């Protein structure tokens, strides 16, 4: 299985984490705890978040959005992903 660059394990749980440098002012760090100990369960949502985060990280680096706006975006993406998975689970019953 290929390495997932933004998926890492903290203790027993997987988390999505992406860092970016904004000039000399430090590192911008966005994190989301996946809440699972199963790698396969964490992979697909993490890939989707990574793909969608490219534009947000670019805007952060160029000072077009704030760190707080990026965190709000990440929370919203995660919430929508959960709602979609729950809807798929209900539809498959």
Buried (B, 14 or more C-beta within 10 A) or exposed (E): EEEBEBBBEEEEEBBBBBEBEBEEEEEBEBBBEBEBEEBEEBBEBBBBBBEEBEEBBEBBBEEEBEEEEBBEBBEEBBEEBEEEEEEEEEEEE
